[in-house]
């Protein structure tokens, strides 16, 4: 067996009711801290109140840009925190993770950003970071990178360092109950993508295989159930798939879906999960068409799992998944602001992304353009 490593949060709590343990566990890291939350404090108010007066609450109204991050770092440093907590969706978790990494750092963010920056390791150890997701999608509670938008470059890129992984991740599916249907669909498809891409990745390991393949079918089944109405058991399953995806991508990487999504998100500002949901069917089909041998066997296995849930022939699963998602309300790429005239530039830029390094086959710019057209 080829040697491999396993990276993940120092401690993970999973299950309904586990969030109630958060205040006491966070207090063990020190008295003063930062709580990063969504556009409003509503979903985080209980935690802010429980942690007391030495808390600075910072909002994250959308997917964070470099300007957002730099402004938040200045506010956070003035508070002299001992720890950073993020409670919210993937964007909130990314901003909190980046803050924890940069608050102690004497060097600017651009020194550490990939692609557009110098991609250097952090110059100081991050503050303890605690992640509490309220959506099931990005798995950011288990990853070592934070995605930051640079609108002036038309890109979303990562701030990445092994030390950025959370000291504590609390995944309580009850916090996702009542998540709006559109957010559930987009984030849920992102979670599905993030167990498919690590499974077929050229960097897959026995550890990531054990996390990913068993949750694909139950996860898609749960997502379909949630499109028909609220269901606590389905929420539990989605939260587990999301966590597994975060752990898997931290150890096996991603692929062409995320390689394209990072560029598209930077250009359009569209929601990451919606972009990934639109791309997964066409990328699966393109990878299968280009693959052979053991790689094709893995891709076929994914299609077999999806086909059981979708009630179709395995060969048709990528197209049926795309049609189902759009029928459930997911926008096509053209509705997300991607114009055909942009396809060549998006494809060329995606080839240079870090995510593309994990794709199981080498796709050309022309093949990526065809994927964009189909999506």
Beta strands, then each sheet from edge to edge (+ up, - down):
strand 1: 11-14
strand 2: 33-37
strand 3: 55-59
strand 4: 83-88
strand 5: 128-133
strand 6: 145-150
strand 7: 155-160
strand 8: 168-171
sheet 1: 1+ 8+ 5+ 4+ 2+ 3+
sheet 2: 6+ 7-
end
